[in-house]
């Protein structure tokens, strides 16, 4: 499954990232919608859910995220909706880890 989030805030460290495998962090912006897929092995085998997916969060709850590979690139987002079938665009598309 996938979860759509609206980015609320992010640290300035995201824009400073210039390592080739992590340049995607430069494109994160406040107010953008991002799509995050829950796939194995990040999904808990028992619940088949990913940690941090905002399962019990309503749209008003602020949730925290951190980028893998740069712990200084972090921020907050709000859950928009969960999708059973992922149709995430390649831009602004991520996976839970």
C-alpha positions as CSV (number, residue, x, y, z in Angstrom):
1,X,0.0,0.0,0.0
2,X,1.0,3.7,-0.3
3,X,0.3,6.7,1.9
4,X,0.1,10.2,0.6
5,X,1.4,13.0,2.9
6,X,1.5,16.8,2.6
7,X,4.9,18.1,3.8
8,X,4.5,20.7,6.5
9,X,8.2,21.5,7.3
10,X,11.7,20.3,6.5
11,X,15.2,21.2,7.6
12,X,17.5,23.3,5.5
13,X,19.9,20.4,5.4
14,X,17.8,18.7,2.7
15,X,18.6,21.5,0.2
16,X,22.3,21.2,1.0
17,X,22.5,17.5,0.0
18,X,24.6,17.0,-3.1
19,X,25.8,13.4,-3.0
20,X,24.7,11.7,-6.2
21,X,22.5,9.1,-4.6
22,X,20.8,11.6,-2.3
23,X,20.2,14.6,-4.6
24,X,16.5,13.8,-4.4
25,X,16.5,15.6,-1.0
26,X,17.0,18.9,-2.8
27,X,13.6,18.7,-4.4
28,X,11.6,18.3,-1.2
29,X,9.4,21.4,-0.6
30,X,6.9,22.5,2.1
31,X,3.4,22.1,0.9
32,X,4.1,19.3,-1.7
33,X,2.3,16.0,-1.6
34,X,4.6,13.0,-1.5
35,X,3.7,9.4,-1.8
36,X,5.4,6.7,0.3
37,X,5.1,3.0,-0.4
38,X,5.1,0.3,2.3
39,X,6.9,-2.8,0.9
40,X,8.8,-5.7,2.4
41,X,11.1,-5.8,4.4
42,X,9.9,-2.5,6.0
43,X,6.4,-4.0,6.5
44,X,5.9,-5.8,9.9
45,X,5.2,-9.5,9.0
46,X,2.5,-9.7,11.6
47,X,0.6,-6.5,10.9
48,X,1.7,-6.0,7.3
49,X,2.1,-2.3,8.2
50,X,5.1,0.0,8.0
51,X,6.2,1.9,11.1
52,X,5.4,5.6,10.7
53,X,2.6,5.2,8.2
54,X,0.2,7.3,10.3
55,X,-2.3,4.4,10.5
56,X,-4.3,5.8,13.4
57,X,-3.6,9.5,12.5
58,X,-6.3,11.8,11.2
59,X,-5.4,14.5,8.7
60,X,-4.7,17.1,11.4
61,X,-2.0,15.2,13.2
62,X,1.6,16.2,12.6
63,X,3.9,13.3,11.9
64,X,7.7,13.3,11.9
65,X,10.0,11.9,9.2
66,X,13.7,11.5,8.6
67,X,15.6,10.8,5.4
68,X,17.7,7.7,5.2
69,X,21.3,8.5,4.4
70,X,21.1,12.0,5.9
71,X,19.7,12.2,9.4
72,X,19.9,16.0,9.2
73,X,17.3,16.0,6.5
74,X,14.0,15.7,8.4
75,X,10.7,17.3,8.9
76,X,7.0,16.9,9.4
77,X,4.0,16.0,7.3
78,X,0.3,15.3,7.6
79,X,-1.3,12.1,6.3
80,X,-3.7,12.8,3.4
81,X,-4.9,9.2,2.6
82,X,-3.9,5.6,2.2
83,X,-4.1,3.9,-1.2
84,X,-4.4,0.1,-1.5
85,X,-3.0,0.2,-5.0
86,X,0.1,2.4,-5.4
87,X,-0.1,4.9,-8.3
88,X,2.6,7.2,-7.1
89,X,4.3,9.4,-9.7
90,X,8.1,8.8,-9.9
91,X,8.8,12.4,-8.7
92,X,8.1,12.8,-5.0
93,X,7.7,9.0,-4.5
94,X,9.4,7.3,-1.6
95,X,9.4,4.0,0.4
96,X,9.3,3.3,4.1
97,X,12.4,1.8,5.6
